[in-house]
Amino acid sequence: MSFPMRYFQLRDDMRIPGRWILGDPLGEDNQEVTSWYFGEGRVLDGRSPLRLQQVHPGHALDFSLTPLTLPVVHEKVVSLFSRLGLRQQVQFIPAHVEGQSEPYFILNAHQVIRCIDDQRSERVDYWRPEDGNPEEVGQYRVVTGLRIDPSKVGDAQVFRPWGWYVALLVSEHLKHAMEQECLTGPRFIEV
């Protein structure tokens, strides 16, 4: 009997004492980079390295999220994805973290999958016409207790759920690989 693959939301473990907290990325012009592009599953122009400030200086982590939920990863994560053959599912955009000489990257997931299970999720609200955002009508406004339908995921190992781009999801296989690598910073919440 085969069991369905389990999936996890990749979160930032804020319980780590003395850890850093990073700000959102800045471009060459010292302006914040629009984060919504990172949730759309498209390859982004990564020619000029982005800069990240330490809003709260502390111990560097292998994985952390910016306030707008952009995943910042150490070169170790890039190496792991390469060994697992997952580089086609993501883009690693070079980013310089203030006070660090080692390479860091923003992880941009290429796949966006319509997989949220509205009935099993704790709470799901949609934008309505009376909410005053006509371009958002019919899209998710709130999702708590996120649950997905694994049968809709296919062979994706890392992806964002359509309509709730703040969540970055990984397969059980990738979760175990990250744990075996002893990466600092990630926290996994089953969805």
SVG drawing of the C-alpha trace seen along z (x, -y; Angstrom):
<svg xmlns="http://www.w3.org/2000/svg" viewBox="-20 -55 54 57">
<polyline fill="none" stroke="black" stroke-width="0.4" points="0.0,0.0 1.5,-3.4 0.7,-6.4 0.2,-9.9 3.2,-12.3 3.0,-14.7 3.7,-18.4 4.9,-21.1 4.9,-24.9 8.5,-26.1 8.5,-28.7 11.1,-30.7 11.9,-29.4 11.6,-32.5 12.3,-30.5 16.1,-30.4 17.8,-32.5 20.1,-35.3 19.1,-34.8 19.2,-37.5 16.1,-39.1 16.6,-40.3 14.8,-43.2 13.2,-43.0 15.7,-43.1 16.9,-46.4 17.9,-46.9 20.8,-49.0 18.6,-52.1 18.3,-51.4 14.6,-50.9 12.7,-47.8 12.2,-45.1 8.6,-44.3 8.0,-41.0 4.8,-40.0 6.9,-39.0 8.4,-36.2 5.1,-34.6 4.0,-34.3 6.2,-31.5 8.1,-33.3 11.9,-33.5 13.1,-36.9 16.0,-39.0 18.7,-38.4 21.6,-40.3 22.3,-42.8 22.7,-41.3 20.1,-42.4 21.1,-43.7 19.6,-42.6 20.0,-44.5 20.0,-42.9 17.0,-44.6 18.0,-42.7 21.6,-41.6 22.4,-38.2 23.5,-34.7 23.4,-34.0 21.0,-31.3 21.0,-29.0 17.3,-29.8 15.2,-32.8 12.3,-34.8 12.1,-38.5 9.0,-40.4 7.3,-39.9 8.1,-36.1 10.9,-36.0 13.2,-33.0 16.8,-33.9 19.1,-30.9 22.8,-30.2 24.9,-28.6 24.4,-25.2 20.8,-25.2 21.7,-25.9 24.2,-22.9 21.5,-20.7 19.0,-21.5 21.7,-20.8 22.5,-17.4 18.8,-16.6 18.3,-17.6 15.8,-20.4 17.5,-23.4 14.8,-23.4 12.1,-24.0 13.7,-27.2 15.8,-30.2 18.5,-31.4 19.0,-35.1 22.3,-36.4 21.8,-38.6 24.4,-40.2 23.5,-40.1 24.9,-43.1 27.9,-41.9 28.3,-38.6 31.1,-37.5 29.5,-34.2 27.1,-34.0 23.3,-34.2 20.4,-33.9 16.7,-34.6 14.9,-31.4 12.3,-31.9 10.0,-28.9 9.0,-28.5 5.8,-26.5 2.5,-27.8 -0.1,-25.1 -3.8,-25.4 -4.0,-23.0 -5.5,-24.6 -8.2,-22.4 -10.8,-25.0 -12.9,-22.4 -9.9,-21.0 -8.3,-24.4 -9.2,-26.0 -10.4,-29.2 -10.6,-30.5 -12.0,-33.9 -12.1,-35.4 -12.0,-39.0 -15.6,-40.2 -16.7,-43.2 -17.7,-45.1 -14.1,-44.8 -13.0,-47.6 -10.3,-45.7 -11.8,-44.8 -8.6,-43.2 -8.6,-40.8 -12.2,-39.6 -12.4,-35.8 -8.9,-35.4 -7.9,-34.3 -8.0,-37.1 -7.3,-34.9 -6.1,-31.4 -5.4,-30.0 -4.7,-26.4 -3.6,-25.8 -4.3,-22.4 -3.7,-21.2 -4.9,-18.4 -1.8,-16.4 -3.3,-14.8 -3.0,-18.1 0.7,-18.6 2.2,-16.1 6.0,-15.8 6.7,-19.3 9.1,-19.3 9.0,-23.0 6.2,-25.4 3.7,-28.1 0.0,-27.5 -2.0,-29.5 -3.7,-32.4 -1.8,-32.3 1.7,-33.2 3.0,-33.9 3.3,-30.2 6.3,-28.2 5.6,-24.5 8.0,-21.6 7.6,-17.8 8.3,-15.4 11.3,-14.2 12.8,-17.7 11.9,-18.3 13.9,-15.2 16.8,-16.2 16.9,-19.7 16.8,-18.2 19.6,-15.7 21.7,-18.6 21.2,-20.2 20.3,-23.5 19.7,-26.3 16.5,-28.3 13.7,-26.3 10.6,-25.2 8.2,-22.8 4.4,-22.9 2.4,-20.0 -0.2,-21.2"/>
</svg>
